[in-house]
Amino acid sequence: MTPAEFALARHHSYSLLGRLLLEGLTQELWSFVRAVPSLVGPLPDAFDADEAAAMYQRLWGFTIFPFESMFLDASGLLGGAVTEQVQATYRHAGFRRGQNGVSADHVGWQLHFLAFLSAAEADAWADGLPSTAERMCEIQRSFMRRHLLRWLMPLGLAVARQSHPFYRTVMMLTIELATEHYESLADQTQPAWSLPGAPPLLSEERTGLRDIATYFTTTPHAGLFLSRDDIGTLARDHGLPRGFGSRQQLLENLLRSASHYGALP
């Protein structure tokens, strides 16, 4: 394959995966997904719009939040500096998102951004403009190094722990595509990645269960995305109530119950 053909193939792959992660499995995407052998296995024999929508909402609406800021920002909240950096990168490259109200740092938008750049790269190669193509490659390289590849694997691991085989496969394909793409672009310099410093909870006398629960539900501090389902599994495994509320509240309730029933260790 020529460089233009490789870039165009990546454009189509990123576009499909980006739409699946932003929109879920729809009737329009069904035929495209059926043409991808590795995605056929976890699919039902026939498309059911209600079931597909429910599956998407259960995973991405209630269990895993696929936003870079949720994985890398010290606040553990949507928006903030991380999201602003992603938006600035989009603007600088001339990428305009659709008006669906989803934050710019959603993994689906990040894949659509790479699809946009790959299409521009393919056009440049086809038009005999190697310097423009190389510039598109450099933007892709920089974006993956500064953003997507810093949190894509933790997101994939979080999804892998859930009982959603279709989206587990989607994430596996996304990781494979992005890492192979980056390897084809990158030089031998290893990126200097870092995470925000964690608060010194154990050295503070006033640290309480709420502080500890906040720590463990802040992904860049805990080192993993602790979902509602994960907390529910912990509660069931130890025969403890978890109550209701946010992930932080659920974990605080669980720790308090564990302390009350002598199960904290």
C-alpha positions in Angstrom: 0.0 0.0 0.0 1.1 3.5 -0.7 1.4 6.1 2.1 -1.9 7.7 0.8 -3.7 4.3 1.0 -2.4 3.7 4.5 -3.6 7.1 5.7 -7.0 6.6 4.1 -7.4 3.2 5.7 -6.6 4.8 9.1 -9.1 7.5 8.4 -11.9 5.0 7.8 -10.9 2.9 10.9 -10.7 5.9 13.2 -14.1 7.1 11.9 -15.9 3.9 12.5 -14.4 3.4 16.0 -15.0 7.0 16.9 -18.6 6.8 15.9 -19.1 3.6 17.9 -17.7 5.2 21.0 -19.6 8.4 20.5 -23.0 7.1 19.2 -23.1 3.5 20.1 -24.1 0.7 17.8 -26.8 2.1 15.5 -28.7 0.7 12.5 -26.6 2.8 10.2 -23.3 1.3 11.6 -24.6 -2.3 11.8 -23.6 -3.2 8.3 -20.1 -1.7 8.7 -19.5 -3.5 12.0 -20.7 -6.8 10.5 -17.9 -6.4 7.9 -15.2 -6.4 10.6 -14.5 -10.0 11.5 -13.2 -9.4 15.0 -16.4 -7.4 15.9 -18.8 -10.0 14.6 -18.3 -12.5 17.5 -19.8 -10.4 20.3 -22.7 -9.3 18.2 -26.3 -10.7 18.3 -27.7 -12.3 15.1 -30.0 -9.3 14.5 -29.9 -5.7 15.3 -32.1 -4.5 18.2 -32.0 -0.7 18.6 -33.4 -0.7 22.1 -30.9 -3.3 23.4 -28.0 -1.6 21.6 -28.9 1.8 23.2 -29.3 0.2 26.6 -25.9 -1.5 26.3 -24.2 1.7 25.4 -25.9 3.7 28.2 -25.1 1.1 30.8 -21.4 1.1 30.0 -20.7 4.7 28.9 -23.5 6.5 30.8 -23.3 4.9 34.2 -20.2 2.7 34.5 -17.2 4.2 32.6 -16.7 7.9 31.7 -14.6 8.0 28.6 -13.1 11.5 29.0 -9.4 12.3 29.2 -10.0 14.7 32.0 -11.6 12.0 34.1 -8.4 9.9 33.8 -5.7 12.5 33.9 -6.9 15.7 35.6 -6.0 16.0 39.3 -9.6 17.0 40.1 -11.0 13.8 38.7 -13.8 15.8 37.2 -14.9 16.6 33.6 -13.5 19.7 32.0 -10.7 21.8 33.3 -7.1 22.2 32.0 -7.0 18.9 30.2 -10.2 19.6 28.2 -9.0 23.1 27.3 -5.7 21.7 26.0 -7.6 19.2 23.8 -9.9 22.0 22.5 -6.9 24.2 21.7 -5.3 21.5 19.7 -8.5 21.0 17.7 -8.8 24.7 16.9 -5.1 25.0 15.9 -5.5 22.1 13.4 -8.8 23.4 12.0 -10.9 20.5 13.3 -14.5 21.3 14.1 -16.7 19.0 16.2 -20.3 18.3 15.7 -22.8 19.9 18.0 -23.8 16.9 20.1 -22.9 18.5 23.4 -20.2 15.9 24.2 -17.0 17.3 25.8 -14.0 17.6 23.4 -11.9 15.2 25.5 -14.2 12.2 24.9 -12.3 9.3 23.4 -14.7 9.3 20.4 -13.9 12.9 19.5 -10.2 12.2 19.8 -10.5 9.3 17.3 -12.5 11.6 15.0 -9.7 14.1 15.2 -7.2 11.5 14.1 -9.5 10.5 11.3 -9.6 14.1 10.2 -5.8 14.4 10.2 -5.4 11.0 8.4 -7.7 12.2 5.7 -5.7 15.4 5.3 -2.5 13.4 5.2 -4.0 11.0 2.5 -5.0 14.0 0.4 -1.6 15.6 0.7 0.2 12.4 -0.4 -2.2 12.0 -3.3 -1.7 15.6 -4.4 2.1 15.3 -4.3 2.6 17.5 -1.3 5.0 15.5 1.0 5.8 18.5 3.3 2.1 19.0 4.0 1.7 15.2 4.6 4.6 15.2 7.0 3.1 18.2 8.9 -0.1 16.2 9.3 1.9 13.3 10.6 3.7 15.5 13.1 0.3 16.8 14.4 -0.9 13.2 14.8 2.3 12.2 16.5 2.1 15.1 19.0 -1.5 14.6 19.8 -1.2 10.9 20.5 1.9 11.5 22.6 0.4 14.4 24.6 -3.2 13.1 24.9 -4.7 9.9 23.5 -2.0 7.4 24.3 -1.6 8.7 27.8 -5.0 7.4 28.9 -6.2 5.0 26.2 -4.8 1.8 27.8 -6.2 2.7 31.3 -9.6 3.3 29.6 -9.3 -0.1 27.8 -8.4 -1.9 31.1 -11.4 -0.3 32.8 -13.7 -1.5 30.0 -12.1 -4.9 30.1 -13.2 -5.4 33.7 -16.9 -4.9 32.7 -19.3 -7.4 31.2 -19.6 -5.7 27.8 -17.8 -8.0 25.3 -18.7 -5.8 22.2 -17.2 -2.6 23.6 -14.3 -4.6 25.1 -13.5 -5.6 21.6 -14.0 -2.1 20.2 -11.5 -0.8 22.8 -9.0 -3.6 22.0 -9.1 -2.7 18.3 -8.8 1.0 19.1 -5.7 0.4 21.2 -4.1 -1.8 18.5 -4.8 0.8 15.8 -3.5 3.7 17.8 -0.4 2.0 19.1 0.6 0.7 15.6 -0.1 4.1 14.1 2.1 5.8 16.7 4.9 3.3 16.2 4.8 4.1 12.4 5.1 7.8 13.1 7.3 8.1 16.2 11.0 8.6 16.6 13.0 6.7 19.2 12.5 9.4 21.9 10.3 8.1 24.7 7.7 10.7 25.8 8.2 12.0 29.3 4.8 11.3 30.8 3.8 12.2 34.4 0.8 12.3 36.6 -0.3 14.9 39.1 1.1 14.4 42.6 -1.2 12.6 45.0 -2.3 14.3 48.3 -0.4 13.1 51.4 -3.5 11.7 53.1 -1.9 9.4 55.6 0.2 12.2 57.0 -2.8 14.3 57.8 -4.5 13.7 61.1 -7.8 15.0 59.9 -8.0 12.6 56.9 -11.4 10.8 56.9 -13.1 8.1 54.9 -14.5 10.7 52.5 -10.9 11.9 51.7 -9.8 8.3 51.2 -12.9 7.5 49.0 -12.1 10.6 46.9 -8.5 9.5 46.5 -9.5 6.0 45.2 -12.1 7.5 42.8 -9.7 10.0 41.3 -8.0 8.0 38.6 -4.6 9.7 38.3 -4.2 9.2 42.0 -5.5 5.7 42.4 -4.0 4.4 39.2 -7.2 2.8 38.0 -10.8 3.8 37.1 -13.0 2.5 39.9 -16.5 2.2 38.5 -19.8 1.8 40.3 -19.9 -1.8 39.2 -16.4 -2.4 40.7 -17.5 -0.9 44.0 -20.7 -3.0 43.8 -18.6 -6.2 43.3 -16.5 -5.3 46.3 -19.6 -4.9 48.4 -21.1 -8.2 47.3 -17.8 -10.1 47.8 -17.7 -8.9 51.4 -21.5 -9.0 52.1 -21.6 -5.2 52.8 -24.1 -2.5 51.9 -22.9 0.3 49.6 -25.9 2.6 49.5 -26.5 5.1 46.6 -25.0 8.1 45.1 -21.8 9.0 43.2 -18.8 6.7 43.0 -17.2 8.7 45.8 -20.3 8.4 48.0 -20.6 4.6 47.2 -17.0 4.0 48.2 -17.3 6.1 51.3 -20.4 4.2 52.3 -18.7 0.9 51.7 -15.6 1.8 53.7 -17.9 3.0 56.6 -19.8 -0.2 56.5 -16.6 -2.2 56.4 -15.4 -0.4 59.5 -18.7 -0.9 61.3 -18.8 -4.7 60.6 -15.1 -5.3 61.2 -14.3 -6.0 57.5 -12.1 -3.0 56.8 -8.8 -5.0 56.4 
